[in-house]
Amino acid sequence: MSKFSIAEIETKIRTIIDDHDPFILELEKDERKGVQALLAKWKKRRDYERNLEAKFFEMAEFERKYREQGFKYIAGVDEVGRGPIAGPVVAAAVILPDDFFLPGIDDSKKLSEKKRLEYDEIIRKEALAVSISMVHAQEIDAINIYEAAKKAMLSSIASLKQKPDVLLIDAMKLETPYISESIIKGDARSISIAAASIIAKTARDQLMKEYGASMPNYGFEKHMGYGTKEHLQALKQYGITPIHRKSFAPVKELVQTSVLK
């Protein structure tokens, strides 16, 4: 039996990550139910952490491939906000250092807001370069959403303070002077693209919250510009704002109706 109390064990075990740590091996022999419950909880947490670490290693495959070829500055590029009926499309480009390690990083849509904000702060602090670009509703209407997404991506690349050697781009094919690879579902397959996804979504969400504060009738801070039932009701009741995309249904139909009146 361990000489430590259960409360002391609970504190001490939090910092241990090695399954073969002498303290863990000692706890294996401790027959107290409370100790065995703590040990089972610790093992479950370690399994979870190992799975995150394994996924991180898998998601760094594209970065490793290009670093092994001698490239140093690998930029992940992604965009968010193609689907909403209001607000901008936002792109980000991120160059991570080769020793970057953030198990749990993933497509921003799969993360909670709390986790996105936490990761956003870490990425901004540790990245070699971060750039964000936005194309707003009026221009989206003028050039279409596909071209707007491309423009935002190209602008984010051009704005990087560190010139990239290679671009890893989520799904989109872009004409650039750089070596590039377009990766389907790249935000879930590349740590650099996932980082760009997190940066872009956090920036867009923050802007939509600001719109929500300045236009409180629309609830932008809740639906982020997507066409929810509440959003559509607000549109009919209060009308179209300057941040609505007039080329998108059902905003387009409301514009046509108002013109006919």
URUR-V806478 format. One record per residue. N is the residue number from 0. NEAR is the number of other ideal C-beta (glycine too) atoms within 8 Angstrom. Layout:
n=N near=NEAR
n=N near=NEAR
This chain:
n=0 near=6
n=1 near=8
n=2 near=3
n=3 near=7
n=4 near=5
n=5 near=10
n=6 near=6
n=7 near=8
n=8 near=13
n=9 near=9
n=10 near=7
n=11 near=10
n=12 near=13
n=13 near=6
n=14 near=5
n=15 near=10
n=16 near=6
n=17 near=6
n=18 near=6
n=19 near=5
n=20 near=9
n=21 near=5
n=22 near=9
n=23 near=14
n=24 near=9
n=25 near=9
n=26 near=13
n=27 near=7
n=28 near=7
n=29 near=11
n=30 near=6
n=31 near=8
n=32 near=5
n=33 near=7
n=34 near=13
n=35 near=10
n=36 near=8
n=37 near=13
n=38 near=13
n=39 near=8
n=40 near=8
n=41 near=11
n=42 near=9
n=43 near=8
n=44 near=8
n=45 near=10
n=46 near=8
n=47 near=8
n=48 near=10
n=49 near=8
n=50 near=8
n=51 near=10
n=52 near=9
n=53 near=8
n=54 near=10
n=55 near=14
n=56 near=7
n=57 near=7
n=58 near=13
n=59 near=10
n=60 near=9
n=61 near=13
n=62 near=14
n=63 near=8
n=64 near=8
n=65 near=12
n=66 near=11
n=67 near=6
n=68 near=6
n=69 near=5
n=70 near=10
n=71 near=7
n=72 near=12
n=73 near=17
n=74 near=17
n=75 near=18
n=76 near=18
n=77 near=16
n=78 near=15
n=79 near=12
n=80 near=12
n=81 near=8
n=82 near=4
n=83 near=11
n=84 near=12
n=85 near=14
n=86 near=14
n=87 near=13
n=88 near=14
n=89 near=16
n=90 near=18
n=91 near=17
n=92 near=18
n=93 near=15
n=94 near=15
n=95 near=15
n=96 near=7
n=97 near=7
n=98 near=4
n=99 near=9
n=100 near=5
n=101 near=10
n=102 near=9
n=103 near=8
n=104 near=11
n=105 near=11
n=106 near=10
n=107 near=14
n=108 near=7
n=109 near=6
n=110 near=11
n=111 near=5
n=112 near=7
n=113 near=6
n=114 near=9
n=115 near=14
n=116 near=9
n=117 near=8
n=118 near=14
n=119 near=11
n=120 near=8
n=121 near=9
n=122 near=15
n=123 near=9
n=124 near=6
n=125 near=8
n=126 near=13
n=127 near=7
n=128 near=12
n=129 near=11
n=130 near=12
n=131 near=12
n=132 near=13
n=133 near=12
n=134 near=12
n=135 near=9
n=136 near=13
n=137 near=7
n=138 near=10
n=139 near=15
n=140 near=8
n=141 near=5
n=142 near=7
n=143 near=7
n=144 near=11
n=145 near=6
n=146 near=8
n=147 near=13
n=148 near=14
n=149 near=10
n=150 near=12
n=151 near=16
n=152 near=17
n=153 near=10
n=154 near=11
n=155 near=16
n=156 near=16
n=157 near=6
n=158 near=10
n=159 near=13
n=160 near=5
n=161 near=8
n=162 near=5
n=163 near=13
n=164 near=10
n=165 near=13
n=166 near=15
n=167 near=16
n=168 near=16
n=169 near=15
n=170 near=8
n=171 near=11
n=172 near=5
n=173 near=13
n=174 near=3
n=175 near=8
n=176 near=2
n=177 near=10
n=178 near=8
n=179 near=10
n=180 near=9
n=181 near=11
n=182 near=13
n=183 near=5
n=184 near=9
n=185 near=15
n=186 near=15
n=187 near=9
n=188 near=10
n=189 near=15
n=190 near=14
n=191 near=15
n=192 near=17
n=193 near=17
n=194 near=15
n=195 near=19
n=196 near=16
n=197 near=15
n=198 near=15
n=199 near=17
n=200 near=13
n=201 near=12
n=202 near=12
n=203 near=15
n=204 near=11
n=205 near=8
n=206 near=12
n=207 near=13
n=208 near=10
n=209 near=8
n=210 near=14
n=211 near=13
n=212 near=8
n=213 near=6
n=214 near=9
n=215 near=6
n=216 near=7
n=217 near=13
n=218 near=10
n=219 near=15
n=220 near=9
n=221 near=8
n=222 near=10
n=223 near=11
n=224 near=12
n=225 near=9
n=226 near=8
n=227 near=8
n=228 near=5
n=229 near=9
n=230 near=15
n=231 near=10
n=232 near=8
n=233 near=11
n=234 near=14
n=235 near=6
n=236 near=7
n=237 near=6
n=238 near=6
n=239 near=9
n=240 near=8
n=241 near=5
n=242 near=11
n=243 near=12
n=244 near=12
n=245 near=10
n=246 near=9
n=247 near=10
n=248 near=6
n=249 near=10
n=250 near=15
n=251 near=10
n=252 near=8
n=253 near=12
n=254 near=10
n=255 near=8
n=256 near=8
n=257 near=8
n=258 near=6
n=259 near=5
n=260 near=4
